[in-house]
Amino acid sequence: MYPPKRGVRAPVAKEKQTRARSTSAVKALPKPSKSELKDAGLAASIVDSIAAAFSTHSNVLSLHGLTPEDFSPSMINLCDAANRALALFSDLELRGDAEVDAPTSRWSASTGAVRETCSQLRGYCETVLTGLNELRPLLLKVAGTGISANVDEAIGAVGELSTFASVLADVRGAVANRDLEAAKAVILKHQRQPLTGRERSQTATLVGWLKSTWIPAMERWNSFAAEIEEARRTSDAKHIKRVVKSVKERASADSSHLAPVVLRGESVETLVSESLVDPAMKSVAALARVSALQQSVDDAIATSDYTKLGALVREAQLDDTLARDHAEAINRAKMALLDLQRMAKLTLQLSDALKAGTPHDLAEALATANEAIVRQRLSGDAAAGEKAAVAAAQLANALKDDAACSVDPNSVGALLIEHVTAPGWAPQLSVLYYKVGKALQASLVQAQTAGAVTSAVNRIRSGSDATDADRDVLARAYRAGLDRSGHASVVQELALHIRRAFGVTLKLHYDSATRVVSVDERLDFAKVRAAIVDALPTGPAGGGELRVRYEDEGDFVLVEGQSDWEHLVCEKLREGMASGLRVELYCDRPAAAPLTSPLHDARKPSTPTRSNFANSNVTPPKR
C-alpha cells in the first residue's frame, strides 16, 4: 500500500485477517496517486499518534521521523490543536491534589482559571475531532474500511478527554460556589452519560468524592446556615445571639465533617465566622438601628418635623443591611414623611381658602382634606367618610362653573367627616378643617342671598311692587352689609333699592299723645324730620326747637343729624324688618337752657331722667 516512515507504526491493523480485508477493499477502489499515498501515510501516522497520546495522556504527540514540511496546512492545524489540548490537560493534572478523598479542594489555581483551562481544552478537542473526521475519506480511499477502526479509536480518546474536562469544570464550579444543586446536577449528568477507559476512572473518582463526601458536608453546612437565617427572620436580637452561639459550638465540634466544603486558604472557624456569624451579628446591629429609627420616626411624626424625618430616611437608605433587612421600617418612615408634607401643603391650602373666602376655593380645600382623611383611614365611619369625600369632590367641580346659588348651604354639614387625630394630622389641622366647613356654608348663604337680592332688585327696577319676600331679602342683605362694614354708606347702592321697596313707620310720642307716621324716604334724615314736623301740632310746646330722641336700654339718645339717624336705622335693621321698619321716637320742644360753662356743648343736651318728665308734656316710657 504505502511504505511506513521510520519509527512510525503501520497505519493498518497488524493482524493478517485485517490486512486481507483492507487489501481487498483497496483493490475495489480506484488506484490512488503517489501524492495521495504520501498524504494517507502521514494521516495514518497522525491518527495513530493522537489515539496513543490521548489514551495515555502524553504531554505531546510522538511523530517520529515526521517534520512540519511533510504536512499539509490542515494536518499542521490538527497536530497543533492536539498538542495544545494535551499540554492543557497536563497543566490541569499538575494543579490537582493527589489525595483521592479531596481531589478538588486545594487546587493552587483559582476556580475561574481552572474553568477557563477546561473550556480551552474542550475547544482544542473539538478542533482535533473535526480534523480527524476530515482525514477519514482520504484514509478510506487508500487503505479501505479497515482504517476506520484507527480513526474511531482516536476520536473516542479525544472525546473522552473533552467530556472529562467538562465534568471537571462543573465539579470545580459547584464546589467553589458551594452550590449543592449544581453538584447534584453533575452527578445526574454523569449517570446519564457514562465514560469509558481512563477518563471513566478519573470522572468516577471526582463524582464519587462529590457524592459521598462533599454533598453530605454541604448539607450539614446548609443546615447551620438555615438555622441562622430562620433566627434572623424573627427580628429578635436575643434569639439570634442564642442561635449563633449554638451554631458556633456545634460547627467547631463537627469541623472534621465540614472540612470538605472548606476551600484553599480557609478553615472551618473562619468560614463559620465570615459566612454565618458576621452576617447574623450585623443583623443584630441593624435591629438596634431600626429600633432607634422607629423611635426617631415616631418622635418626628409627633412633632410634625418632616425635616428631621427626611434626614432619618436618607441615613437609613445609606445603610445596606438596614435597607435590605428592614425595608418595611424605612417605607413606613417614607410614607410618614409624605403624609407630613401633604399635611403641611393641606394646611396652607386651607388657610389660603379661608383668606380667599370664595365657595370654589373653600370647597376644593375641603375636598382635598376629605381625601387625606380617607387615605389615612382617620374617619370614624369608613363608608360615610368615602361618601363625604366623593360628595365634596363633586361640589368642588360644580362650583367651578359659579353654581353656588343653586347649592343648599345646609348640605355642607354632610360633607364634614368625623375623624380622629393621628401622627401627621394634628388637632390644629382639625380646627382649621371645621373652620373651612363653616366658612363654606356662610359663603353659600351669601351667594344665595346675592342671587335673591339680584332678583329682587331686577323686579323693583322693572317697576313691579316689592313683595314681602323681596323686603326680607333686601333687609337681610342690608344687615349683612352693615355687619361687615359698620356703616350704612358701604351699601348705599343696596339702600336705594330698599328705599323703593318699603319705607319706615314712625311711632311719635309728643305732648301726652301718640301718633303714627309713614315715611317713604327713610334714609334721608332731613326728609324724616320734615315728616315729623308736619305730623306734630304747630305752636311752641316749651318754646324751643323740636327735639327727637329714642330709648336705648333705659336711656334717651338724641337724634340730631344724618349720622345719628343712620346709627338708629342700623340698630333697627339688625332687629329685623321683614314687614317694614318701625321706629319709636320721643319728641318735645324744650326751652333753651342758659350756658353755665364754656365747656358745655349745647348741641348734645343731657339725657332726661324720669323726674324731668314732670316738667314736660312728654309721657315717660313705661318700665
DACORHU-V16629 format. One record per residue. N is the residue number from 1. RES is the residue in three letters. PSI is psi as a letter, one per 30 degrees, with the letter a starting at -180 (NA if undefined). Layout:
BEGIN
N_RES_PSI / N_RES_PSI
END
This chain:
BEGIN
1_MET_d / 2_TYR_k / 3_PRO_k / 4_PRO_k / 5_LYS_l / 6_ARG_k / 7_GLY_g / 8_VAL_k / 9_ARG_l / 10_ALA_k / 11_PRO_f / 12_VAL_l / 13_ALA_k / 14_LYS_f / 15_GLU_k / 16_LYS_e / 17_GLN_e / 18_THR_e / 19_ARG_e / 20_ALA_e / 21_ARG_e / 22_SER_e / 23_THR_e / 24_SER_e / 25_ALA_e / 26_VAL_e / 27_LYS_f / 28_ALA_f / 29_LEU_l / 30_PRO_k / 31_LYS_k / 32_PRO_l / 33_SER_l / 34_LYS_e / 35_SER_e / 36_GLU_e / 37_LEU_e / 38_LYS_e / 39_ASP_e / 40_ALA_e / 41_GLY_e / 42_LEU_e / 43_ALA_e / 44_ALA_e / 45_SER_e / 46_ILE_e / 47_VAL_e / 48_ASP_e / 49_SER_e / 50_ILE_e / 51_ALA_e / 52_ALA_e / 53_ALA_e / 54_PHE_f / 55_SER_e / 56_THR_f / 57_HIS_h / 58_SER_l / 59_ASN_e / 60_VAL_l / 61_LEU_k / 62_SER_j / 63_LEU_i / 64_HIS_k / 65_GLY_g / 66_LEU_k / 67_THR_l / 68_PRO_f / 69_GLU_f / 70_ASP_f / 71_PHE_k / 72_SER_l / 73_PRO_e / 74_SER_e / 75_MET_e / 76_ILE_e / 77_ASN_e / 78_LEU_e / 79_CYS_e / 80_ASP_e / 81_ALA_e / 82_ALA_e / 83_ASN_e / 84_ARG_e / 85_ALA_e / 86_LEU_e / 87_ALA_e / 88_LEU_e / 89_PHE_e / 90_SER_e / 91_ASP_e / 92_LEU_e / 93_GLU_e / 94_LEU_f / 95_ARG_f / 96_GLY_l / 97_ASP_k / 98_ALA_f / 99_GLU_k / 100_VAL_e / 101_ASP_f / 102_ALA_i / 103_PRO_f / 104_THR_g / 105_SER_f / 106_ARG_h / 107_TRP_k / 108_SER_f / 109_ALA_l / 110_SER_l / 111_THR_e / 112_GLY_e / 113_ALA_e / 114_VAL_e / 115_ARG_e / 116_GLU_e / 117_THR_e / 118_CYS_e / 119_SER_e / 120_GLN_e / 121_LEU_e / 122_ARG_e / 123_GLY_e / 124_TYR_e / 125_CYS_e / 126_GLU_e / 127_THR_e / 128_VAL_e / 129_LEU_e / 130_THR_e / 131_GLY_e / 132_LEU_e / 133_ASN_e / 134_GLU_f / 135_LEU_f / 136_ARG_e / 137_PRO_e / 138_LEU_e / 139_LEU_e / 140_LEU_e / 141_LYS_e / 142_VAL_e / 143_ALA_f / 144_GLY_a / 145_THR_f / 146_GLY_f / 147_ILE_f / 148_SER_e / 149_ALA_e / 150_ASN_e / 151_VAL_e / 152_ASP_e / 153_GLU_e / 154_ALA_e / 155_ILE_e / 156_GLY_e / 157_ALA_e / 158_VAL_e / 159_GLY_e / 160_GLU_e / 161_LEU_e / 162_SER_e / 163_THR_e / 164_PHE_e / 165_ALA_e / 166_SER_e / 167_VAL_e / 168_LEU_e / 169_ALA_e / 170_ASP_e / 171_VAL_e / 172_ARG_e / 173_GLY_e / 174_ALA_e / 175_VAL_e / 176_ALA_e / 177_ASN_f / 178_ARG_h / 179_ASP_j / 180_LEU_e / 181_GLU_e / 182_ALA_e / 183_ALA_e / 184_LYS_e / 185_ALA_e / 186_VAL_e / 187_ILE_e / 188_LEU_e / 189_LYS_e / 190_HIS_e / 191_GLN_e / 192_ARG_f / 193_GLN_i / 194_PRO_k / 195_LEU_l / 196_THR_l / 197_GLY_a / 198_ARG_e / 199_GLU_e / 200_ARG_e / 201_SER_e / 202_GLN_e / 203_THR_e / 204_ALA_e / 205_THR_e / 206_LEU_e / 207_VAL_e / 208_GLY_e / 209_TRP_e / 210_LEU_e / 211_LYS_e / 212_SER_f / 213_THR_e / 214_TRP_e / 215_ILE_e / 216_PRO_e / 217_ALA_e / 218_MET_e / 219_GLU_e / 220_ARG_e / 221_TRP_e / 222_ASN_e / 223_SER_e / 224_PHE_e / 225_ALA_e / 226_ALA_e / 227_GLU_e / 228_ILE_e / 229_GLU_e / 230_GLU_e / 231_ALA_e / 232_ARG_e / 233_ARG_f / 234_THR_f / 235_SER_h / 236_ASP_j / 237_ALA_e / 238_LYS_e / 239_HIS_e / 240_ILE_e / 241_LYS_e / 242_ARG_e / 243_VAL_e / 244_VAL_e / 245_LYS_e / 246_SER_e / 247_VAL_e / 248_LYS_e / 249_GLU_e / 250_ARG_e / 251_ALA_e / 252_SER_e / 253_ALA_f / 254_ASP_g / 255_SER_e / 256_SER_e / 257_HIS_f / 258_LEU_f / 259_ALA_e / 260_PRO_f / 261_VAL_f / 262_VAL_k / 263_LEU_l / 264_ARG_k / 265_GLY_g / 266_GLU_l / 267_SER_l / 268_VAL_e / 269_GLU_e / 270_THR_e / 271_LEU_e / 272_VAL_e / 273_SER_e / 274_GLU_e / 275_SER_f / 276_LEU_e / 277_VAL_e / 278_ASP_e / 279_PRO_e / 280_ALA_e / 281_MET_f / 282_LYS_e / 283_SER_e / 284_VAL_e / 285_ALA_e / 286_ALA_e / 287_LEU_e / 288_ALA_e / 289_ARG_e / 290_VAL_e / 291_SER_e / 292_ALA_e / 293_LEU_e / 294_GLN_e / 295_GLN_e / 296_SER_e / 297_VAL_e / 298_ASP_e / 299_ASP_e / 300_ALA_e / 301_ILE_e / 302_ALA_e / 303_THR_g / 304_SER_h / 305_ASP_i / 306_TYR_f / 307_THR_e / 308_LYS_e / 309_LEU_e / 310_GLY_e / 311_ALA_e / 312_LEU_e / 313_VAL_e / 314_ARG_e / 315_GLU_e / 316_ALA_e / 317_GLN_f / 318_LEU_f / 319_ASP_j / 320_ASP_e / 321_THR_e / 322_LEU_e / 323_ALA_e / 324_ARG_e / 325_ASP_f / 326_HIS_h / 327_ALA_f / 328_GLU_e / 329_ALA_e / 330_ILE_e / 331_ASN_e / 332_ARG_e / 333_ALA_e / 334_LYS_e / 335_MET_e / 336_ALA_e / 337_LEU_e / 338_LEU_e / 339_ASP_e / 340_LEU_e / 341_GLN_e / 342_ARG_e / 343_MET_e / 344_ALA_e / 345_LYS_e / 346_LEU_e / 347_THR_e / 348_LEU_e / 349_GLN_e / 350_LEU_e / 351_SER_e / 352_ASP_e / 353_ALA_e / 354_LEU_e / 355_LYS_e / 356_ALA_e / 357_GLY_g / 358_THR_k / 359_PRO_e / 360_HIS_e / 361_ASP_e / 362_LEU_e / 363_ALA_e / 364_GLU_e / 365_ALA_e / 366_LEU_e / 367_ALA_e / 368_THR_e / 369_ALA_e / 370_ASN_e / 371_GLU_e / 372_ALA_e / 373_ILE_e / 374_VAL_e / 375_ARG_e / 376_GLN_g / 377_ARG_h / 378_LEU_f / 379_SER_k / 380_GLY_e / 381_ASP_j / 382_ALA_e / 383_ALA_e / 384_ALA_e / 385_GLY_e / 386_GLU_e / 387_LYS_e / 388_ALA_e / 389_ALA_e / 390_VAL_e / 391_ALA_e / 392_ALA_e / 393_ALA_e / 394_GLN_e / 395_LEU_e / 396_ALA_e / 397_ASN_e / 398_ALA_e / 399_LEU_f / 400_LYS_e / 401_ASP_g / 402_ASP_h / 403_ALA_g / 404_ALA_e / 405_CYS_f / 406_SER_g / 407_VAL_k / 408_ASP_j / 409_PRO_f / 410_ASN_f / 411_SER_f / 412_VAL_e / 413_GLY_e / 414_ALA_f / 415_LEU_f / 416_LEU_k / 417_ILE_k / 418_GLU_k / 419_HIS_l / 420_VAL_l / 421_THR_l / 422_ALA_l / 423_PRO_k / 424_GLY_f / 425_TRP_i / 426_ALA_l / 427_PRO_e / 428_GLN_e / 429_LEU_e / 430_SER_e / 431_VAL_e / 432_LEU_e / 433_TYR_e / 434_TYR_e / 435_LYS_e / 436_VAL_e / 437_GLY_e / 438_LYS_e / 439_ALA_e / 440_LEU_e / 441_GLN_e / 442_ALA_e / 443_SER_e / 444_LEU_e / 445_VAL_e / 446_GLN_e / 447_ALA_e / 448_GLN_e / 449_THR_e / 450_ALA_e / 451_GLY_e / 452_ALA_e / 453_VAL_e / 454_THR_e / 455_SER_e / 456_ALA_e / 457_VAL_e / 458_ASN_e / 459_ARG_e / 460_ILE_e / 461_ARG_e / 462_SER_f / 463_GLY_g / 464_SER_l / 465_ASP_k / 466_ALA_k / 467_THR_l / 468_ASP_e / 469_ALA_e / 470_ASP_e / 471_ARG_e / 472_ASP_e / 473_VAL_e / 474_LEU_e / 475_ALA_e / 476_ARG_e / 477_ALA_e / 478_TYR_e / 479_ARG_e / 480_ALA_e / 481_GLY_e / 482_LEU_e / 483_ASP_e / 484_ARG_e / 485_SER_e / 486_GLY_f / 487_HIS_k / 488_ALA_f / 489_SER_f / 490_VAL_f / 491_VAL_h / 492_GLN_e / 493_GLU_e / 494_LEU_e / 495_ALA_e / 496_LEU_e / 497_HIS_e / 498_ILE_e / 499_ARG_e / 500_ARG_f / 501_ALA_e / 502_PHE_l / 503_GLY_b / 504_VAL_k / 505_THR_k / 506_LEU_k / 507_LYS_j / 508_LEU_k / 509_HIS_j / 510_TYR_k / 511_ASP_h / 512_SER_g / 513_ALA_l / 514_THR_k / 515_ARG_l / 516_VAL_k / 517_VAL_k / 518_SER_k / 519_VAL_k / 520_ASP_e / 521_GLU_i / 522_ARG_f / 523_LEU_f / 524_ASP_j / 525_PHE_e / 526_ALA_e / 527_LYS_e / 528_VAL_e / 529_ARG_e / 530_ALA_e / 531_ALA_e / 532_ILE_e / 533_VAL_e / 534_ASP_f / 535_ALA_f / 536_LEU_l / 537_PRO_l / 538_THR_l / 539_GLY_l / 540_PRO_k / 541_ALA_i / 542_GLY_f / 543_GLY_f / 544_GLY_a / 545_GLU_l / 546_LEU_k / 547_ARG_k / 548_VAL_k / 549_ARG_l / 550_TYR_l / 551_GLU_k / 552_ASP_j / 553_GLU_h / 554_GLY_f / 555_ASP_l / 556_PHE_k / 557_VAL_k / 558_LEU_k / 559_VAL_j / 560_GLU_f / 561_GLY_a / 562_GLN_e / 563_SER_e / 564_ASP_e / 565_TRP_e / 566_GLU_e / 567_HIS_e / 568_LEU_e / 569_VAL_e / 570_CYS_e / 571_GLU_e / 572_LYS_e / 573_LEU_e / 574_ARG_f / 575_GLU_f / 576_GLY_k / 577_MET_h / 578_ALA_e / 579_SER_g / 580_GLY_l / 581_LEU_k / 582_ARG_k / 583_VAL_k / 584_GLU_k / 585_LEU_k / 586_TYR_k / 587_CYS_k / 588_ASP_l / 589_ARG_i / 590_PRO_l / 591_ALA_k / 592_ALA_k / 593_ALA_k / 594_PRO_l / 595_LEU_k / 596_THR_f / 597_SER_k / 598_PRO_f / 599_LEU_f / 600_HIS_k / 601_ASP_j / 602_ALA_f / 603_ARG_f / 604_LYS_i / 605_PRO_l / 606_SER_l / 607_THR_k / 608_PRO_k / 609_THR_l / 610_ARG_f / 611_SER_f / 612_ASN_f / 613_PHE_f / 614_ALA_f / 615_ASN_g / 616_SER_l / 617_ASN_g / 618_VAL_k / 619_THR_k / 620_PRO_l / 621_PRO_l / 622_LYS_k / 623_ARG_NA
END
